[in-house]
Amino acid sequence: MPDYMSVSNDFSQDGSRAAALKAQEYLQARLEATTSTTSFRSIPIIDLTSSFSLSIADRQSVASRINEACTTVGFFYITGHGIPQSVCDATLELAARFFHELPEESKEAIHMKHSNHFRGYEPAAFSSVNSFESKETKEAFNWGYEAGLDPTGGDGKYVELDGSTDGSKNQWPSEAELPGFYKGIAKYYGHVLQLARHLCRLFALSLALPENYFEPLITHPGGIARLIRYPPSTNPKPLSELNEDEEIGLGAHTDYECFTLLLQDSNPGLEILSPDGHWISAEPVKGGIVVNVADFLMRWTNERYKSTVHRVVNRTAKERYSIPLFFSINYDEKVETLPSCKTEDSDSKFPPITAGRYVLDRLALTVDTGKY
């Protein structure tokens, strides 16, 4: 199986579009691979409770477990994360309200096609994360970072994916049509954004860096989030290597940013590809949030941390809802190999890229409208 290094060394100094295209090539090669000397069949569960301790030894202990999860699976569940269950439940209810209560003409008014930053309502099959699977059945509502959603208030220097600095480009439904929607989304987003910053400190410790290493890079972070609805399957059947999946909710892909925090309802659907070619179901864990390594962390760590291929297939007769936050450093910052991940015998496998431009170029590959 080709590794990411072998298809990624010909980028220019900031060849983010070339990097995006190579990532798609790597994805297809990874899906076609059938043999590997490594594998996994389960996903670690990490209790974050002691990571909030004043004891550095307690925090380092959690960070060590994160390091193990990221070097082997690239995914883990977190419990004890501090987000109230009532807030999580209420936000999943908001997702259902958005898709069922907002009139079609109102969804059309905030359609993603009106945005240059992939924000707003996204109907089924409008986008596909890869070009070689069947059309996706999910529909979504997408938004990004706003200073008003940030409990810290931000630093006033937010930069968009394309480098523009004239504020957020989100499209929201009206308060009149969905009362309490924005306020409820803001409450959850604030919680999960602060949790992401807390995880950055743990990731730093896990990589033998100062605990505050990433803090200057996340003062106005990228934080694209989505409400996603997966319709019921028309032919429910369990995950099996003998079954051919005809209804792909979200196709096989890796995430683009630093890491993803995923809130999912009680219905299964998320599936993770083991290096030996087996799909593993990420069954929902009560009170848990899924964390997975994305491309920036993989590049930062010189491939030590795994940006693992995953997909979503709703195999049940029920609707499924999930809410991912794709957490990034400030979009105007560079992603380049961390000092603790380079040695005299191991040069950087990846040249530097600008965070926002890379994400924008990866997103542009998911739609076929001609405008991007």
ZISUL-V613728 format. One record per residue. PSI is psi in whole degrees, -180 to 180 (* if undefined). D_LAST is the distance of its C-alpha to the last C-alpha in whole Angstrom. Layout:
# ZISUL-V613728
PSI:D_LAST + PSI:D_LAST
This chain:
# ZISUL-V613728
128:32 + 141:30 + 170:29 + -34:26 + -42:27 + -19:28 + 10:24 + 2:23 + -3:25 + 20:24 + 153:21 + 179:21 + -38:22 + 49:19 + 67:17 + -36:14 + -40:12 + -40:15 + -40:17 + -43:14 + -40:14 + -34:18 + -38:18 + -40:17 + -43:20 + -42:22 + -47:22 + -40:23 + -39:26 + -39:27 + -28:27 + -13:29 + 141:31 + -11:35 + 147:37 + 152:37 + -7:40 + 156:38 + 168:38 + 158:38 + 0:39 + 166:38 + 128:36 + 150:38 + 123:39 + 122:39 + 118:41 + -3:40 + -50:43 + -9:45 + -13:42 + 5:42 + 156:46 + -10:47 + 122:48 + -31:46 + -40:48 + -44:47 + -39:43 + -34:43 + -43:44 + -42:41 + -35:39 + -37:41 + -37:40 + -42:37 + -44:37 + -43:39 + -40:36 + -27:33 + -13:35 + -50:36 + -41:33 + -2:30 + 149:31 + 155:34 + 148:35 + 136:36 + 173:39 + 30:41 + -13:37 + -6:39 + 121:36 + 141:39 + -33:39 + -35:39 + -43:36 + -47:34 + -42:35 + -35:35 + -37:31 + -35:31 + -37:33 + -38:30 + -47:27 + -40:30 + -43:30 + -49:27 + -27:26 + -28:29 + -28:30 + 125:27 + 153:27 + -39:25 + -29:24 + -36:24 + -41:21 + -36:19 + -26:19 + 28:18 + 145:15 + -25:12 + -17:10 + -2:12 + 140:10 + 1:7 + 20:9 + 36:10 + 150:13 + -162:16 + 136:17 + 104:16 + 165:18 + 139:19 + 5:17 + -29:14 + 159:13 + 132:14 + -14:15 + 168:16 + 6:16 + 10:20 + 172:22 + 163:22 + 145:20 + 146:20 + -11:22 + 158:21 + 156:20 + 163:19 + 127:19 + 140:17 + 167:18 + -175:18 + 137:21 + 143:23 + -35:26 + -17:28 + -9:27 + 118:28 + -24:32 + -13:32 + -8:31 + 179:28 + 7:29 + 12:27 + 26:25 + 136:22 + 132:19 + 175:15 + -40:13 + 7:11 + -4:15 + 154:15 + 20:19 + 33:19 + 176:20 + 153:18 + 30:15 + 154:17 + 117:18 + 147:21 + 157:24 + 150:27 + -35:30 + -37:32 + -32:30 + 77:30 + 133:33 + -2:33 + -55:29 + -44:28 + -42:31 + -42:31 + -42:28 + -38:29 + -49:32 + -46:30 + -40:27 + -44:30 + -49:32 + -30:29 + -43:28 + -34:31 + -40:32 + -41:29 + -38:31 + -42:34 + -34:33 + -37:31 + -38:35 + -38:36 + -39:33 + -48:35 + -37:38 + -21:37 + 19:36 + 38:39 + 161:38 + 144:39 + -31:38 + 17:36 + -43:34 + -10:31 + -40:32 + -16:31 + -5:27 + 35:27 + -28:28 + 67:24 + 158:23 + 137:19 + 64:20 + 134:18 + 161:20 + 144:20 + 127:23 + 132:23 + 128:25 + 118:26 + 160:28 + 151:31 + 141:32 + -10:33 + 71:35 + 131:36 + 148:37 + 163:38 + 124:36 + 143:37 + -13:37 + -17:38 + 141:36 + 123:33 + 116:30 + -20:29 + 90:27 + 119:25 + -50:24 + 122:21 + 169:21 + 135:22 + 169:20 + 155:21 + 161:19 + -29:17 + -147:19 + -56:23 + 164:25 + 139:24 + 117:27 + 120:27 + 126:29 + 152:30 + -167:33 + -2:36 + 130:34 + 165:33 + -36:30 + 132:29 + 139:30 + 136:29 + 116:30 + 150:33 + -24:33 + 13:36 + 11:33 + 135:35 + 131:32 + 128:34 + 129:34 + 79:33 + 139:36 + 139:35 + 126:38 + 125:40 + 3:39 + 156:36 + 138:33 + 136:31 + 133:29 + 145:27 + 138:26 + -177:23 + -37:21 + -44:22 + -35:26 + -47:26 + -44:25 + -41:27 + 11:30 + 36:30 + 7:29 + -44:33 + 141:31 + 122:29 + 93:25 + 140:27 + 137:25 + 169:25 + 176:24 + 127:26 + 114:28 + 110:30 + 16:33 + 172:35 + 14:36 + 155:35 + 149:31 + 138:30 + 142:28 + 158:27 + 95:25 + 145:23 + 121:23 + 102:21 + 131:22 + 159:21 + 172:23 + 134:22 + -19:18 + 5:20 + 161:22 + 146:22 + 116:23 + 160:26 + 133:29 + 148:31 + -31:35 + -5:37 + 13:35 + 143:36 + 174:39 + -29:41 + 1:40 + 97:37 + 169:34 + 130:30 + -17:29 + 133:25 + 163:24 + 147:23 + 152:19 + 130:18 + -55:17 + -43:15 + -39:12 + -46:13 + -43:13 + -43:9 + -36:9 + -43:11 + -37:9 + -27:6 + -11:9 + -11:10 + 161:8 + 67:8 + -15:7 + -11:6 + -15:4 + *:0
